Amino acid sequence: MKKLKILPIILATLMVASGCSKSETTETKESTVQSSLNSQEINLSMVKPITINPLLNKDRSVGYVMNLIYDGLFTIDENYNVVPQLVDTYQISQDGMSVDMKLKDANWHDKTPVTSQDVDFTIRLIQKNVDSSYYELVKNISSVSIQNEKEFTIKFKQKYPFSIDTLIFPIVSENKIGTVNTKDANEIKKNLIGNGPYKIDKYEEREGMILSKNEDYYNELPKDVKDIKVGVVPDENALVSMVMALESDIASISLNDLSKFYEKQFNLTTYEGRGYENIIFNYDNPYLRDVNFRKAIAHAINRERIVEEGYMSDATLVNFPLNSNSKYYDKSLKPIKYDKDKAKSYLEKVKPVTDEELKQLENKQKENQKNAKKDSKTNTKAVETKQETETENVKEKDIKESKEKEQEQAIDKEAQLKEKLAKIDLKILVNKNNTERVKSAHLIVENLKTIGIKSHIVELEGQALDDAISSKKYDLALVGWELSIIPDAREIINNSGYSDEKLESYENSLINATTEEQISDIYKSMQKYINDNVIFISLAIRDEYIVTNRRVQGKISPNEFDVYEGITNLKTPEE
């Protein structure tokens, strides 16, 4: 399955560190506890940089540090919504093909102003370097038209409803870097001046950085912002080890690392990540083309239990491939609830059909809809006439016969349903190396069994898994995505394998939207339509974790774009 990934800085993949026992972890802490406790600085770590140019860097730990030094036109808040940063005001054109912008009264760390020319230079530098982590974000930009030092217009090649969401790359100084040549742009001395809340006081390749508060920052910062010392480590595993050894105060950790940290020494911040989990259907299976069969499956699956047991509650239940706090996520949508009786009622409506029979059935349904009102009125009148002429004795006899007939029909329906389901054995595909999905698959098998649907699990990995999905050798598949930082869910929707005129009309409307209100309205309708028709089944978005040394007090608000969001609010103990 194709995954939409926008840079290691923006979409961080989980780190995998070697395990250690509880006793080993405790011993390490006790032996190194004095290493940083007396420091008045906040201590961070990053992998040794190949470059500190934020546009050309590809390491996520370096990128997180660069976020402290450089701001962009826009940034992503803790709810994954785009918000202005260097931009003071902006106006999208009615045709959606350009956006007029005015910069805030922001300066570089050397007191010179951040200008429209810097924005133009930054975009050209990224476009010149196709391997830049931000290249995908600027592919749709055709030009920058500069009006004056603070005002400019960005023009786009094609209309795109999320154009503003792409303008989250850091802005660099044309005066300092001077050229879009990669070699020159990577020179350390040309990348020591930023525009963010922290400035570089000192940088040595082996020792790291000392960052201090930018007193000239355009936004208000707390008065007692602490200096930051950034150490250099050889690899990502060492990032976790440094925090365990109390040589670093903050680190992004994986689920596998959680057991290494204890409450007495560390604070844990859990936040919603970008790992989206869902169930897709193979629409080549005629049963799964029947919405009643999909609804039966959806009602049979206990998603709450899957999140609790399959994902060990380390996930957020969602109904659509957007972060649950996104401004475009419809929290009012009522999801299909776990209900075995409803699941069975939908199963009774399912008919096994061939492709040709399915077409005939669709045509017949259209004809029936035209005559529905007329037939309803005729039937009602006939019943009323009959009821007027019946005697009480006849009524009692009919009622008795009716009840007997209903019982016979119920028995007959149950027998027919069992016979129908006996022919079904759903193949559930899952990545054998993903323990959470494997556990969830077993829970799904258990759920489906309670309503009489047989299913079995096929665990594959690597190329065999990719081939099975692409060739549709499954009925249900548990798959995972890394959500784009841009709130565009169309790729995941399109990869569900479902298509009809209604869904296509929603997507076409979304492409032509130019305002947040329009996008919100279209997304709301789209989410309801996908939910009502069970086009796929959303499960959850995986949690991510930040661990903080308890000596550092205060709250941070991380997301995968910026794990150090809120670091200016942190305090250290007084000497």
JOUR-V211592 format. One record per pair of residues at least 24 apart in sequence whose ideal C-beta (glycine too) atoms are under 6 Angstrom apart, sorted by the first residue. I is the first residue (numbers start at 0). J is the second residue. Records with the same first field share a line. If there is no record, write none. Layout:
I=J ; J
This chain:
0=468 ; 478
2=480 ; 481
3=483 ; 490
4=481
5=135 ; 483 ; 484
6=132
7=57 ; 59
8=59 ; 62 ; 132
9=484 ; 560
10=273 ; 481
11=59 ; 559
13=253
14=235 ; 253
16=236 ; 239 ; 256
24=259
27=243 ; 244
28=264
31=244 ; 245
32=245
34=245 ; 246
35=245 ; 246
36=550
39=571
40=226 ; 228
41=225 ; 227 ; 248 ; 569
42=228 ; 247 ; 248
43=227 ; 229 ; 249
44=230 ; 232 ; 238 ; 241 ; 247
45=229
47=231
50=185
51=190
52=184 ; 185 ; 190
53=169
54=124 ; 125 ; 131 ; 133
55=131 ; 185
57=132
60=238
63=562 ; 563
64=229
66=561
67=195 ; 197
68=193 ; 195 ; 197
69=169 ; 193 ; 195
70=194 ; 195
71=167 ; 168 ; 169 ; 170
72=166
73=166 ; 167
74=167
75=560
77=556 ; 558
78=324
79=322 ; 325
80=326
81=163 ; 164
91=513
95=158 ; 513
96=155 ; 158
97=152 ; 154
98=153
99=152
100=151
101=149 ; 150
102=149
103=217
105=194 ; 217
106=215
107=172 ; 192 ; 194
108=192 ; 193 ; 198
109=192
113=194
114=148
115=145 ; 151
116=173
117=170 ; 172 ; 173
118=170
119=143
120=173
121=170 ; 171
123=179
124=179
127=179
128=181
133=168
136=165 ; 168
160=509 ; 512 ; 518
161=485 ; 487
164=485
196=220 ; 567
207=231
220=567
221=567
224=567
225=571
242=546
248=548 ; 551
249=547
250=546
251=545 ; 562
252=544 ; 546
254=313
260=546
264=549
265=546 ; 549
266=547 ; 549
267=546
268=545
269=542 ; 544
270=543 ; 557
271=315 ; 322 ; 540
272=541 ; 543 ; 559
273=481 ; 482 ; 559
274=541
275=320 ; 480 ; 482 ; 540
276=479 ; 538 ; 539
277=535 ; 537 ; 538
278=475 ; 477 ; 536
279=476 ; 478 ; 495 ; 535
281=471 ; 473 ; 474
282=496
283=471
284=474
285=352
289=349
290=532
291=345 ; 348 ; 349
292=349
293=533
294=345 ; 533
295=342 ; 345 ; 346
297=335 ; 533 ; 536
298=335 ; 338 ; 341 ; 342
299=342 ; 446 ; 447 ; 450
300=443 ; 446
301=337 ; 446
305=439 ; 442
306=539
309=435 ; 438 ; 439 ; 442
310=435 ; 539
313=542
314=539 ; 541 ; 542
315=539 ; 540
316=539
317=537 ; 540
318=537
319=526 ; 537
320=488 ; 491
321=486 ; 488
325=486
327=486 ; 519 ; 522
329=523 ; 526
332=526
339=449 ; 450
342=450
343=450
347=412 ; 416
420=451 ; 452
424=453
425=454 ; 474 ; 475
426=457 ; 473 ; 474
427=454 ; 456 ; 475
428=457 ; 467 ; 473 ; 476
429=458 ; 477
430=464
431=458 ; 460
432=460
436=477
440=477
484=560
495=534 ; 535
497=534
